[in-house]
Amino acid sequence: MLCVRGRVPDQIKVLDFGLVKEFTAPADVGLPVDGALLGTPAYLAPESILDPRRSDGRADLYALGAVGYYLLLGEPVFESRTLVEACVQHLHNAPVPPSQRMAGPIPAALEQLVLRCLAKAPEARPASALEPLRLLYEAADAAQWTRGDAERWWRERAPEVARAVKLGRQQGSTPGPRTIAVDLDRRAEG
């Protein structure tokens, strides 16, 4: 994540988005790890919802697309009020292209990459994590980003960021995505 640190713009911070979790259920809970749906609903790939045992690295590419979507818009791919609603949308709804939800321009190649990562079928996503990296480098044929550009960007957006942080503190725990665990072997059919 880029931030302003010591009045210097575009300082890099490493964050944990919580997309990967090591899950060890206490024995008394009775939740087997093999047969549990684990993840943050806003970033779950369709195959991770249907049969987590069959998901592979392409589920991580779906999550990458969901994170990219969020970074572009500041909003998740799908708005939902419940876990079930989030899962249904990831299973059945096509994401609205970011350019249709955002006032400013988005490079077409970047939007295509994010949407490709969000493909419902794993085989329609990039073949590996190296492919999005390569496509991002190819798409980044924009003009050189200068320190002046960074200072201007932060000056224009800092009040909005400060408001969002203050609002989050006032509300206490954020109502946003949470990591969940669902015992798929015990769920009701249908």
Backbone as CSV, one residue per row, in Angstrom:
resi,resn,N_x,N_y,N_z,CA_x,CA_y,CA_z,C_x,C_y,C_z
1,MET,0.854,-1.164,0.000,0.000,0.000,0.000,0.893,1.218,0.000
2,LEU,0.486,2.194,-0.731,1.220,3.455,-0.738,0.570,4.418,0.239
3,CYS,1.375,5.185,0.942,0.858,6.154,1.890,1.832,7.325,1.971
4,VAL,1.457,8.329,2.735,2.352,9.447,3.022,2.942,9.183,4.395
5,ARG,4.257,9.220,4.503,4.941,8.959,5.767,6.017,10.021,5.923
6,GLY,5.980,10.777,7.003,6.955,11.836,7.216,6.913,12.877,6.107
7,ARG,5.720,13.172,5.619,5.467,14.132,4.534,6.087,13.722,3.202
8,VAL,6.479,12.474,3.097,7.014,11.958,1.838,5.934,11.063,1.227
9,PRO,5.422,11.416,0.033,4.349,10.622,-0.574,4.852,9.292,-1.130
10,ASP,3.914,8.396,-1.323,4.151,7.102,-1.956,5.160,6.234,-1.220
11,GLN,5.084,6.245,0.106,5.884,5.317,0.892,5.171,3.971,0.898
12,ILE,5.906,2.899,0.787,5.311,1.570,0.671,5.140,0.949,2.050
13,LYS,3.916,0.415,2.297,3.618,-0.359,3.501,3.174,-1.734,3.040
14,VAL,3.633,-2.742,3.719,3.206,-4.109,3.415,2.016,-4.428,4.312
15,LEU,0.929,-4.891,3.709,-0.297,-5.196,4.443,-0.655,-6.665,4.281
16,ASP,-1.396,-7.172,5.234,-1.960,-8.507,5.134,-3.454,-8.328,4.894
17,PHE,-3.909,-8.672,3.692,-5.320,-8.526,3.367,-6.159,-9.652,3.963
18,GLY,-5.525,-10.599,4.616,-6.281,-11.677,5.230,-6.833,-12.663,4.223
19,LEU,-6.239,-12.741,3.052,-6.743,-13.631,2.018,-6.301,-15.066,2.246
20,VAL,-5.233,-15.238,2.992,-4.736,-16.574,3.273,-4.724,-16.740,4.776
21,LYS,-5.339,-17.787,5.241,-5.395,-18.033,6.676,-5.012,-19.468,6.962
22,GLU,-4.209,-19.654,8.001,-3.983,-20.997,8.511,-5.073,-21.217,9.533
23,PHE,-5.840,-22.261,9.381,-6.997,-22.472,10.229,-6.829,-23.755,11.010
24,THR,-6.839,-23.634,12.313,-6.796,-24.798,13.174,-7.982,-24.687,14.112
25,ALA,-8.972,-25.556,13.912,-10.170,-25.510,14.749,-9.917,-26.252,16.045
26,PRO,-10.344,-25.680,17.168,-10.242,-26.420,18.424,-11.046,-27.708,18.310
27,ALA,-10.562,-28.767,18.934,-11.204,-30.070,18.821,-12.652,-30.038,19.298
28,ASP,-12.958,-29.229,20.304,-14.313,-29.223,20.847,-15.323,-28.509,19.962
29,VAL,-14.860,-27.767,18.965,-15.774,-27.074,18.061,-16.397,-28.057,17.073
30,GLY,-15.668,-29.091,16.728,-16.185,-30.095,15.810,-16.198,-29.652,14.365
31,LEU,-15.374,-28.696,13.995,-15.316,-28.206,12.619,-14.074,-28.764,11.950
32,PRO,-14.250,-29.728,11.048,-13.077,-30.275,10.382,-12.510,-29.287,9.384
33,VAL,-11.190,-29.170,9.359,-10.556,-28.257,8.413,-10.795,-28.739,6.984
34,ASP,-10.746,-30.055,6.767,-10.985,-30.615,5.446,-12.492,-30.701,5.224
35,GLY,-13.104,-29.746,4.655,-14.551,-29.724,4.487,-15.124,-28.424,4.992
36,ALA,-14.257,-27.444,5.215,-14.703,-26.141,5.691,-14.455,-25.104,4.610
37,LEU,-15.359,-24.186,4.523,-15.215,-23.042,3.634,-14.489,-21.977,4.422
38,LEU,-13.290,-21.622,3.979,-12.485,-20.639,4.684,-12.209,-19.467,3.766
39,GLY,-12.356,-18.285,4.284,-12.008,-17.121,3.497,-12.870,-15.928,3.829
40,THR,-12.566,-14.832,3.218,-13.322,-13.603,3.370,-14.335,-13.548,2.246
41,PRO,-15.626,-13.475,2.547,-16.656,-13.580,1.509,-16.463,-12.638,0.319
42,ALA,-15.946,-11.458,0.540,-15.779,-10.501,-0.562,-14.738,-10.951,-1.580
43,TYR,-13.921,-11.957,-1.234,-12.820,-12.371,-2.102,-12.877,-13.856,-2.488
44,LEU,-13.958,-14.535,-2.145,-14.050,-15.973,-2.391,-14.349,-16.298,-3.848
45,ALA,-13.536,-17.141,-4.425,-13.765,-17.619,-5.787,-14.952,-18.580,-5.787
46,PRO,-15.689,-18.636,-6.892,-16.852,-19.533,-6.956,-16.522,-20.979,-6.586
47,GLU,-15.401,-21.489,-7.074,-15.059,-22.888,-6.774,-14.717,-23.086,-5.305
48,SER,-14.270,-22.037,-4.636,-13.988,-22.134,-3.201,-15.283,-22.235,-2.405
49,ILE,-16.340,-21.687,-2.959,-17.652,-21.756,-2.311,-18.280,-23.128,-2.558
50,LEU,-18.205,-23.592,-3.790,-18.856,-24.853,-4.157,-18.146,-26.078,-3.600
51,ASP,-16.835,-26.118,-3.721,-16.079,-27.283,-3.250,-14.639,-26.861,-2.974
52,PRO,-14.378,-26.364,-1.757,-13.044,-25.858,-1.428,-11.925,-26.869,-1.662
53,ARG,-12.243,-28.150,-1.584,-11.215,-29.176,-1.782,-10.702,-29.194,-3.216
54,ARG,-11.480,-28.665,-4.138,-11.085,-28.696,-5.545,-10.483,-27.377,-6.015
55,SER,-10.459,-26.369,-5.162,-9.885,-25.090,-5.596,-8.362,-25.163,-5.561
56,ASP,-7.744,-24.368,-6.425,-6.291,-24.359,-6.529,-5.808,-22.910,-6.589
57,GLY,-4.629,-22.698,-7.091,-4.046,-21.361,-7.160,-4.869,-20.363,-7.945
58,ARG,-5.732,-20.854,-8.827,-6.573,-19.929,-9.600,-7.602,-19.238,-8.711
59,ALA,-7.933,-19.834,-7.562,-8.806,-19.164,-6.598,-8.102,-17.931,-6.031
60,ASP,-6.781,-18.009,-5.874,-6.009,-16.854,-5.411,-6.015,-15.749,-6.465
61,LEU,-6.039,-16.127,-7.740,-6.104,-15.122,-8.805,-7.463,-14.425,-8.804
62,TYR,-8.517,-15.162,-8.462,-9.836,-14.542,-8.309,-9.775,-13.515,-7.173
63,ALA,-9.180,-13.912,-6.044,-9.043,-12.993,-4.909,-8.204,-11.782,-5.291
64,LEU,-7.154,-12.000,-6.087,-6.338,-10.889,-6.574,-7.195,-9.924,-7.391
65,GLY,-8.047,-10.464,-8.250,-8.955,-9.618,-9.033,-9.902,-8.835,-8.138
66,ALA,-10.406,-9.480,-7.077,-11.316,-8.800,-6.152,-10.593,-7.697,-5.386
67,VAL,-9.347,-7.941,-5.009,-8.552,-6.905,-4.335,-8.280,-5.763,-5.315
68,GLY,-7.893,-6.095,-6.549,-7.654,-5.062,-7.561,-8.885,-4.222,-7.801
69,TYR,-10.033,-4.857,-7.876,-11.312,-4.156,-8.067,-11.528,-3.176,-6.915
70,TYR,-11.300,-3.670,-5.686,-11.471,-2.826,-4.509,-10.482,-1.658,-4.518
71,LEU,-9.256,-1.914,-4.926,-8.255,-0.844,-4.968,-8.611,0.217,-6.004
72,LEU,-9.213,-0.197,-7.105,-9.612,0.762,-8.137,-10.795,1.624,-7.702
73,LEU,-11.765,1.015,-7.026,-13.020,1.710,-6.726,-13.231,2.071,-5.259
74,GLY,-12.495,1.393,-4.370,-12.760,1.602,-2.952,-14.038,0.906,-2.517
75,GLU,-14.542,-0.019,-3.330,-15.765,-0.768,-3.041,-15.547,-2.207,-3.478
76,PRO,-16.205,-3.145,-2.795,-16.044,-4.545,-3.201,-16.711,-4.816,-4.547
77,VAL,-16.385,-5.940,-5.131,-16.972,-6.345,-6.412,-18.489,-6.393,-6.287
78,PHE,-18.969,-6.992,-5.215,-20.412,-7.127,-4.980,-20.764,-6.600,-3.604
79,GLU,-21.793,-5.784,-3.533,-22.318,-5.323,-2.248,-23.241,-6.415,-1.729
80,SER,-23.121,-6.749,-0.454,-23.999,-7.763,0.122,-24.205,-7.482,1.593
81,ARG,-25.339,-7.921,2.094,-25.657,-7.737,3.510,-25.422,-9.016,4.307
82,THR,-25.392,-10.156,3.598,-25.242,-11.429,4.298,-24.199,-12.293,3.602
83,LEU,-23.738,-13.305,4.316,-22.797,-14.268,3.760,-23.413,-14.974,2.548
84,VAL,-24.659,-15.388,2.678,-25.318,-16.106,1.585,-25.422,-15.217,0.356
85,GLU,-25.804,-13.973,0.538,-25.906,-13.042,-0.587,-24.544,-12.850,-1.270
86,ALA,-23.490,-12.736,-0.485,-22.143,-12.587,-1.061,-21.784,-13.813,-1.888
87,CYS,-22.024,-14.988,-1.345,-21.679,-16.227,-2.058,-22.490,-16.377,-3.339
88,VAL,-23.779,-16.085,-3.279,-24.630,-16.190,-4.474,-24.123,-15.259,-5.563
89,GLN,-23.745,-14.064,-5.200,-23.253,-13.114,-6.205,-21.943,-13.590,-6.824
90,HIS,-21.037,-14.108,-6.012,-19.778,-14.612,-6.562,-20.023,-15.813,-7.464
91,LEU,-21.042,-16.593,-7.167,-21.350,-17.761,-7.989,-22.041,-17.393,-9.302
92,HIS,-22.922,-16.388,-9.290,-23.822,-16.191,-10.429,-23.766,-14.829,-11.122
93,ASN,-23.331,-13.793,-10.448,-23.388,-12.451,-11.037,-22.071,-12.066,-11.687
94,ALA,-22.182,-11.437,-12.841,-20.986,-10.891,-13.495,-20.649,-9.564,-12.831
95,PRO,-19.373,-9.306,-12.571,-19.021,-8.010,-11.974,-19.270,-6.875,-12.966
96,VAL,-19.720,-5.759,-12.436,-19.873,-4.564,-13.266,-18.464,-4.060,-13.574
97,PRO,-18.143,-3.828,-14.843,-16.800,-3.319,-15.148,-16.505,-2.047,-14.344
98,PRO,-15.311,-1.954,-13.766,-14.981,-0.776,-12.963,-15.219,0.544,-13.694
99,SER,-14.968,0.584,-14.980,-15.145,1.836,-15.732,-16.596,2.302,-15.738
100,GLN,-17.539,1.403,-15.506,-18.952,1.779,-15.460,-19.373,2.288,-14.083
101,ARG,-18.521,2.057,-13.088,-18.835,2.496,-11.728,-17.986,3.683,-11.290
102,MET,-16.978,4.027,-12.082,-16.017,5.058,-11.681,-16.126,6.260,-12.605
103,ALA,-16.001,7.429,-12.029,-16.092,8.649,-12.829,-14.844,8.866,-13.680
104,GLY,-13.688,8.534,-13.148,-12.437,8.757,-13.869,-12.101,7.615,-14.806
105,PRO,-11.124,7.845,-15.655,-10.745,6.792,-16.616,-9.944,5.669,-15.953
106,ILE,-10.108,4.484,-16.482,-9.329,3.315,-16.069,-8.700,2.761,-17.334
107,PRO,-7.403,2.501,-17.331,-6.797,1.908,-18.531,-7.513,0.608,-18.901
108,ALA,-7.862,0.485,-20.169,-8.621,-0.676,-20.636,-7.914,-1.986,-20.316
109,ALA,-6.596,-2.022,-20.469,-5.850,-3.260,-20.212,-5.935,-3.645,-18.734
110,LEU,-5.912,-2.666,-17.837,-6.018,-2.943,-16.406,-7.409,-3.475,-16.079
111,GLU,-8.422,-2.845,-16.608,-9.792,-3.301,-16.372,-9.995,-4.720,-16.906
112,GLN,-9.483,-4.997,-18.086,-9.606,-6.339,-18.659,-8.905,-7.371,-17.781
113,LEU,-7.758,-7.026,-17.250,-7.018,-7.944,-16.386,-7.809,-8.237,-15.112
114,VAL,-8.335,-7.203,-14.471,-9.113,-7.394,-13.240,-10.331,-8.265,-13.522
115,LEU,-11.037,-7.978,-14.616,-12.223,-8.763,-14.946,-11.863,-10.198,-15.325
116,ARG,-10.734,-10.382,-15.960,-10.295,-11.741,-16.305,-9.976,-12.532,-15.037
117,CYS,-9.356,-11.890,-14.066,-9.098,-12.565,-12.793,-10.409,-12.934,-12.096
118,LEU,-11.456,-12.160,-12.329,-12.753,-12.397,-11.700,-13.658,-13.323,-12.511
119,ALA,-13.105,-13.980,-13.510,-13.905,-14.921,-14.307,-14.448,-16.019,-13.397
120,LYS,-15.689,-16.417,-13.645,-16.309,-17.466,-12.830,-15.590,-18.804,-13.010
121,ALA,-15.204,-19.125,-14.237,-14.531,-20.392,-14.519,-13.031,-20.248,-14.284
122,PRO,-12.441,-21.092,-13.460,-11.000,-20.985,-13.188,-10.146,-21.012,-14.452
123,GLU,-10.527,-21.817,-15.436,-9.723,-21.921,-16.666,-9.763,-20.648,-17.506
124,ALA,-10.686,-19.730,-17.220,-10.745,-18.459,-17.947,-9.861,-17.390,-17.310
125,ARG,-9.336,-17.671,-16.134,-8.448,-16.742,-15.442,-7.022,-16.900,-15.968
126,PRO,-6.142,-15.969,-15.621,-4.734,-16.133,-16.017,-4.201,-17.497,-15.574
127,ALA,-3.278,-18.021,-16.342,-2.745,-19.367,-16.093,-1.896,-19.443,-14.824
128,SER,-1.268,-18.339,-14.458,-0.425,-18.321,-13.260,-0.353,-16.891,-12.740
129,ALA,0.241,-16.727,-11.574,0.394,-15.392,-10.995,1.378,-14.546,-11.789
130,LEU,2.236,-15.177,-12.576,3.185,-14.419,-13.393,2.490,-13.693,-14.549
131,GLU,1.414,-14.266,-15.035,0.722,-13.640,-16.168,0.139,-12.267,-15.818
132,PRO,-0.588,-12.090,-14.690,-1.050,-10.747,-14.345,0.100,-9.753,-14.181
133,LEU,1.204,-10.217,-13.611,2.366,-9.345,-13.447,2.871,-8.864,-14.804
134,ARG,3.001,-9.780,-15.736,3.450,-9.430,-17.088,2.462,-8.468,-17.748
135,LEU,1.167,-8.744,-17.626,0.156,-7.887,-18.235,0.136,-6.492,-17.606
136,LEU,0.397,-6.414,-16.303,0.464,-5.100,-15.648,1.637,-4.283,-16.175
137,TYR,2.781,-4.936,-16.344,3.932,-4.223,-16.905,3.626,-3.719,-18.309
138,GLU,2.962,-4.546,-19.113,2.614,-4.140,-20.474,1.602,-2.994,-20.464
139,ALA,0.655,-3.041,-19.516,-0.388,-2.018,-19.445,0.136,-0.694,-18.890
140,ALA,1.272,-0.718,-18.221,1.808,0.474,-17.562,2.637,1.319,-18.516
141,ASP,2.122,1.550,-19.696,2.859,2.379,-20.640,2.470,3.853,-20.490
142,ALA,1.957,4.202,-19.311,1.590,5.581,-19.025,2.837,6.421,-18.804
143,ALA,2.620,7.719,-18.694,3.741,8.631,-18.458,4.399,8.333,-17.112
144,GLN,5.636,8.754,-16.948,6.391,8.557,-15.705,5.680,9.244,-14.546
145,TRP,5.526,8.585,-13.420,4.929,9.138,-12.206,6.015,9.859,-11.443
146,THR,5.823,11.139,-11.185,6.836,11.945,-10.507,6.445,12.193,-9.050
147,ARG,7.421,12.690,-8.286,7.113,13.034,-6.900,6.052,14.137,-6.862
148,GLY,6.102,15.070,-7.791,5.076,16.113,-7.861,3.690,15.523,-8.095
149,ASP,3.608,14.499,-8.965,2.327,13.816,-9.193,1.837,13.193,-7.893
150,ALA,2.745,12.547,-7.168,2.382,11.897,-5.913,1.915,12.915,-4.878
151,GLU,2.629,14.021,-4.753,2.236,15.048,-3.784,0.860,15.622,-4.118
152,ARG,0.622,15.873,-5.384,-0.668,16.404,-5.824,-1.787,15.394,-5.529
153,TRP,-1.539,14.118,-5.837,-2.542,13.077,-5.610,-2.906,13.022,-4.131
154,TRP,-1.904,13.011,-3.248,-2.165,12.924,-1.815,-2.821,14.194,-1.290
155,ARG,-2.418,15.346,-1.786,-3.026,16.606,-1.350,-4.517,16.609,-1.663
156,GLU,-4.895,16.123,-2.835,-6.295,16.101,-3.255,-7.111,15.059,-2.499
157,ARG,-6.508,13.945,-2.132,-7.266,12.835,-1.550,-7.100,12.662,-0.041
158,ALA,-6.134,13.329,0.557,-5.879,13.160,1.993,-7.114,13.456,2.850
159,PRO,-7.882,14.530,2.588,-9.063,14.778,3.428,-10.075,13.623,3.372
160,GLU,-10.254,13.024,2.210,-11.182,11.904,2.071,-10.694,10.683,2.849
161,VAL,-9.402,10.419,2.786,-8.819,9.294,3.522,-8.972,9.540,5.023
162,ALA,-8.692,10.740,5.481,-8.813,11.062,6.906,-10.254,10.895,7.383
163,ARG,-11.232,11.319,6.567,-12.648,11.144,6.935,-12.995,9.666,7.066
164,ALA,-12.536,8.851,6.144,-12.831,7.416,6.177,-12.226,6.765,7.414
165,VAL,-11.006,7.144,7.771,-10.350,6.589,8.960,-11.109,7.012,10.211
166,LYS,-11.486,8.287,10.287,-12.209,8.786,11.451,-13.558,8.088,11.584
167,LEU,-14.267,7.907,10.494,-15.554,7.232,10.512,-15.393,5.794,10.989
168,GLY,-14.345,5.122,10.517,-14.078,3.746,10.942,-13.825,3.651,12.430
169,ARG,-13.113,4.629,12.973,-12.828,4.629,14.417,-14.101,4.869,15.217
170,GLN,-14.975,5.752,14.714,-16.219,6.052,15.414,-17.160,4.855,15.433
171,GLN,-17.128,4.070,14.372,-18.026,2.932,14.284,-17.487,1.716,15.005
172,GLY,-16.262,1.807,15.504,-15.655,0.663,16.169,-15.239,-0.366,15.140
173,SER,-15.655,-1.562,15.338,-15.318,-2.632,14.407,-15.989,-2.363,13.065
174,THR,-15.229,-2.433,12.017,-15.786,-2.144,10.698,-16.767,-3.219,10.287
175,PRO,-17.854,-2.839,9.585,-18.851,-3.812,9.162,-18.434,-4.551,7.899
176,GLY,-17.230,-4.375,7.450,-16.769,-4.949,6.199,-16.521,-6.440,6.265
177,PRO,-15.769,-6.942,5.308,-15.547,-8.383,5.192,-14.893,-8.973,6.434
178,ARG,-15.283,-10.187,6.714,-14.690,-10.931,7.812,-14.354,-12.323,7.305
179,THR,-13.353,-12.926,7.875,-13.021,-14.301,7.524,-14.019,-15.215,8.204
180,ILE,-14.488,-16.207,7.457,-15.511,-17.107,7.972,-15.049,-18.549,7.849
181,ALA,-15.698,-19.414,8.573,-15.490,-20.854,8.440,-16.866,-21.505,8.471
182,VAL,-17.194,-22.294,7.455,-18.480,-22.979,7.368,-18.198,-24.454,7.169
183,ASP,-18.821,-25.292,7.973,-18.664,-26.742,7.849,-19.520,-27.203,6.672
184,LEU,-18.907,-27.478,5.539,-19.634,-27.865,4.336,-20.229,-29.254,4.440
185,ASP,-19.639,-30.125,5.251,-20.178,-31.476,5.394,-21.468,-31.497,6.208
186,ARG,-21.663,-30.488,7.036,-22.854,-30.441,7.874,-23.955,-29.533,7.318
187,ARG,-23.683,-28.830,6.236,-24.693,-27.898,5.713,-25.849,-28.679,5.116
188,ALA,-26.999,-28.038,5.102,-28.194,-28.674,4.556,-28.142,-28.649,3.031
189,GLU,-28.625,-29.695,2.410,-28.690,-29.735,0.948,-29.735,-28.739,0.473
190,GLY,-29.468,-28.175,-0.738,-30.435,-27.269,-1.345,-30.179,-25.890,-0.936
